[in-house]
C-alpha cells in the first residue's frame, strides 16, 4: 500500500507500508520519504516511520517535526541544482 501526497510547489511525500514481511509492531508502520526531481543525486532527507494505528493528527505532527525541516532544506538544494542544469 502506498500514497503520494503532492504539493503545487513540487514537494511530495510518499507514505508506504513496507512491513508486510515483518512481524509484530514493525508490521504496523508506514515509511515516509520526501520526493525529489528525478535527476537529483545529492543528499536526501532520511526517511522516517510512523505508526499506522496513530491518529492522522499525530502522524502529521511527527512528519512536520521530524522530516520536514531536513526535507525542505534538501528539496531547495535539489531545485537549485535543477535550475542550474536547465
C-alpha positions as CSV (number, residue, x, y, z in Angstrom):
1,X,0.0,0.0,0.0
2,X,1.3,3.5,-0.8
3,X,0.1,7.0,-1.0
4,X,1.8,10.0,-2.7
5,X,1.0,13.5,-1.4
6,X,2.0,16.2,-3.9
7,X,2.1,20.0,-3.2
8,X,1.9,22.6,-6.0
9,X,5.5,23.7,-5.1
10,X,6.8,20.3,-6.4
11,X,7.4,18.9,-2.9
12,X,5.9,15.5,-2.3
13,X,5.8,12.9,0.4
14,X,5.3,9.2,-0.1
15,X,3.8,7.0,2.6
16,X,4.5,3.3,2.1
17,X,3.6,0.2,4.1
18,X,6.7,-1.9,3.6
19,X,6.1,-4.1,6.6
20,X,4.0,-7.0,5.1
21,X,7.0,-9.3,5.6
22,X,7.7,-8.0,9.2
23,X,6.4,-9.4,12.4
24,X,4.7,-7.6,15.3
25,X,4.7,-3.9,15.7
26,X,7.2,-3.4,12.8
27,X,4.3,-4.6,10.5
28,X,2.2,-1.6,11.7
29,X,4.5,1.2,10.5
30,X,4.5,3.5,7.4
31,X,7.7,4.7,5.8
32,X,7.6,8.4,4.9
33,X,10.0,9.8,2.3
34,X,10.4,13.1,0.6
35,X,10.3,13.3,-3.2
36,X,13.0,14.9,-5.4
37,X,13.4,15.7,-9.1
38,X,14.5,12.5,-10.9
39,X,17.9,13.9,-12.0
40,X,18.8,14.9,-8.4
41,X,21.6,12.7,-7.0
42,X,22.6,14.7,-3.9
43,X,21.9,14.3,-0.2
44,X,18.3,13.4,0.7
45,X,16.4,13.7,3.9
46,X,16.5,10.5,5.9
47,X,13.1,8.6,5.7
48,X,11.2,8.1,8.8
49,X,8.4,5.8,10.1
50,X,5.1,6.5,11.8
51,X,2.6,4.1,13.3
52,X,-0.3,3.0,11.2
53,X,-2.6,3.0,14.2
54,X,-1.8,6.5,15.3
55,X,-4.2,9.4,14.5
56,X,-3.8,11.4,11.4
57,X,-3.0,14.4,13.6
58,X,-0.3,12.5,15.4
59,X,1.2,11.4,12.0
60,X,1.2,14.9,10.7
61,X,2.9,16.3,13.8
62,X,5.6,13.7,13.7
63,X,6.2,14.4,10.0
64,X,6.3,18.1,10.5
65,X,8.7,17.8,13.4
66,X,11.0,15.0,12.3
67,X,11.1,15.0,8.5
68,X,10.0,18.4,7.0
69,X,13.0,20.5,8.3
70,X,15.6,18.4,6.6
71,X,13.4,17.6,3.6
72,X,12.7,21.3,2.9
73,X,16.5,22.1,3.0
74,X,17.4,19.3,0.7
75,X,14.5,20.0,-1.7
76,X,15.6,23.6,-2.1
77,X,19.1,22.3,-2.9
78,X,17.6,19.9,-5.4
79,X,15.5,22.6,-7.1
80,X,18.5,25.0,-7.2
81,X,20.6,22.3,-8.9
82,X,17.8,21.5,-11.3
83,X,17.5,25.2,-12.3
84,X,21.3,25.5,-13.0
85,X,21.2,22.5,-15.3
86,X,18.3,23.8,-17.4
